[in-house]
Every structure is written in C-alpha cells, then in structure tokens.
C-alpha cells in the first residue's frame, strides 16, 4: 500500500469520528478502533500555466486560492515552490513523478489558464505521485473573469473530493450579520460572502436591527428577523433581486428564529403569542399556519432534520434550557441533552448524523456536537462567548460567532472541523455574528 493510500485509509476512518473532549488527547477511541492524529497530506501545486499571453496574473491568483482552500482544511500541507526540483511541462505532457517523490509530494495538481476577453478557461489534473497515476480524469471549467475565484473553489472542491471521498465545500457562500460600532450601540446589517470571507456584499442597511439570517436549501432566499417595526418579525429576502416580503403573522405577534424546510416551501420559527413562546410552521405559498408546540415553556431555535421528518429545538420545559426532538408535525418531544449546563441553538448536520449546539457551562460557552439520540457529546470550542453554529454543505466543518470579553468586546466568525481541530478565524471587513452556511453553488 502506498503512503498516499495509507493516508486515505486513515482519513476515511477519522472523518467518521467526533473530537476528543481534550485537545491534548493524541488518540481517539471508537469501539475497538484507535486512530492517531492525522498528519496533513503534502501536496504540490505549481503555478498553473498561462496558455494565452496576458493570463499570467489570473493563473497565479487561481493557483493561490486553490492552495489556500486545501491548506485551510488542516488535512493538506502545501510544499513550497522553493523545494521543487522541476516544474511540469506543457499541460497534459508526462509528469516526472520521481522529481515529486523526491520532495515527498503525495498529490500533485497541474493545470492551465486561458483568458480571452471576459471569458476564462481553467483546466487541471490531479495525480497520486507515489503510484504515478492520475486520480480521475482531467476537467475543464469555463466562466467569466469576474468569477475567477469561484472557478478556483470548484477546482479545489474536486481535488478535495477525489482525495478524501467527501463532497467539497469551497464553492459556497455564508450569510451573516455584519457588525460595526461600540458594543452598546452596534449597527447590524445583513451581508453575504464567499465561505472564506471574500466578496462581501451587503443586503440591508443598518437602519433596523437584523438577526439570525438563514439560507434556503438552494441558496436563492434568506430568512431573517428584523426589528424594523419595533417588534421582531420574519422577512424573506430574494438573494438575486434583494427584494423582501414579510412573513404574515397576527398584529402584535413577535416572530423570530426562522428556518426553511428541506424543500424551501415552509418555514418553522418561534412565535410569542398570548404570553407563550412556541414553535409554528407556515406554508409560504398558502400562508397557512400550524402550531407545533403548546406549553408554558419557552420553545425556540427549531431546525429540521435533513429528511424533513423531525425537528430539533431548545426548550426550558424541564426547568433548564435543553434540547429536544419531535416529529415535524408536532407531538410529544424527546429530550436528548443531559449534560451539565444549558444547551441552545441546535442545528442538524446536512449528513443527518450529528446535531451541533451552543452550550453554556461554568461561565464558558462552547460549540459542541452530539449524535441525534444525545450520545457521544463532545465540545469543540471554549471561550468567553461562542454561539450560533452552522454546518458546511458537506457536514464536516462548523462556522460560529465568537465575542471577546470586555466592555468593547468584538465579534468575529470562526470555523472548526468536527474533530475539534483546525480552529480558524474567518476574515471579514467588520465584526460578524449569526452565520448561516449556504449550499454549494450551481
């Protein structure tokens, strides 16, 4: 078995795991399987060739973003160009694998870029250096020059997928609340960006407080809570046209914490009505409402399972803030959180295997995950204030908001993988909170 295939076997096993509670642990137990910390796979990506004069800068930029995407996962380690013994010939010509083995490159990405007016063509191939073979067939993407970053993300997604066996997540966007100003008078507006913090665009102004934006399943709409009327009301925003409509509720009702159903036709949310905070569901086409809970407790933060059959939510019906699962049509819920502390903001993984949550315990906030029956709870982060997890489209990375301590505490977005490793700050122009990770773009 080659070193590359050994890495793949270890990686596939590790990707099925959840993190150890302590970052100091070197081994992970899963029944009788014990797996050590994965060593990042060394890969080489020589600057993609410019097939047309004037394409050199674009080729360099695309190569850089592909490398940044892969490095950012924590699963890959880029070999610097200063270590290269040779560089590839013209795209598609035989590869001198011995030169790449000599520097311990286990994967090699080669490619070419051609810019013709506003059109750009990107070609690439991926090789297993130790076996001296190509991994899958070479691919070609064609688009416009203003979408060059998306093309780089698409290449990185294919490379990631072919090596790990998992779907990629780089060609995706995140909607969040951009925050500016002092903590006690912070301006908030909706913004959308690439998963890595690039290409930020603002969707609303800061005239009214906005909270909890949530992407639709296909990324064409965004739900969010607005205080424009003085009360929390839910708006549905069209991403392409940046037009919006308000979810109809009775006058004086306060609606918040919305999420789309799997087909994007329904919305679940919390509604304060008659002094009670319960979970409702509304059909967007007909406006028909259905009450799903009816107790004196506070029921909020609902999230559908990927198949749409169940809902996870938070409730204080037991006396403390805990997590519950019930049928998507309502009914008696089942409590799934039983650890110390308080649990909130649950969100179901797109893979259906885990639920992410915020936990407050002993003066600290954590982002954690557990199985859908509440077992195997593991905390991935710990800080003064971590909250609001959202899943990458492939269910392997979680983004969340972190606030620093103090009167002038700042907010920022971070990501972490489900092993609890590779904690990274997502760079944004201003502070950020309430992220919602959208699907892969089409």
Number of C-alpha atoms within 10 A of each C-alpha: 7 12 15 18 15 10 17 16 12 15 21 14 13 19 15 12 14 25 23 21 16 12 12 7 11 12 13 18 13 13 6 6 9 12 16 12 14 14 13 15 22 18 25 25 22 21 22 25 24 21 18 12 9 12 18 18 11 20 23 16 15 24 24 16 20 23 23 18 22 20 17 15 20 18 16 21 19 17 20 11 13 6 11 15 12 14 15 19 12 14 18 14 8 9 21 15 20 14 15 23 15 11 15 17 23 24 25 22 24 24 26 24 27 21 22 13 8 10 14 20 18 24 19 20 21 23 24 21 27 19 15 16 12 16 16 12 9 14 13 14 14 16 15 15 17 10 13 21 19 20 23 24 25 21 30 25 21 21 25 21 14 15 20 17 14 16 17 24 27 26 24 22 26 25 28 29 28 26 22 18 13 12 14 9 8 13 18 23 21 26 20 23 18 20 21 20 16 15 12 16 12 16 18 16 13 16 11 15 18 26 23 24 30 26 26 25 18 14 22 16 21 25 26 24 23 22 16 12 8 10 14 22 24 28 22 23 22 17 15 9 10 13 13 14 11 14 16 16 15 8 6 12 15 19 26 25 24 29 27 24 24 17 11 17 14 18 24 27 22 26 26 18 13 8 10 15 21 22 26 23 24 21 16 16 8 9 13 11 16 14 15 21 21 15 11 12 16 20 28 28 23 30 28 27 25 16 12 13 13 18 25 27 24 25 24 18 15 9 8 12 20 24 28 24 24 19 17 18 14 18 12 11 16 13 19 17 20 13 12 10 16 19 26 23 24 28 25 28 26 19 15 14 16 24 26 27 23 23 27 21 13 8 9 14 22 23 29 27 31 20 18 21 16 18 13 14 22 21 24 24 22 16 16 14 20 25 26 22 29 27 26 25 22 16 21 22 21 26 27 25 25 26 19 14 12 9 9 12 12 18 21 22 23 20 23 22 22 25 23 23 17 15 18 15 17 17 14 16 12 13 21 28 26 25 29 26 28 27 22 20 14 7
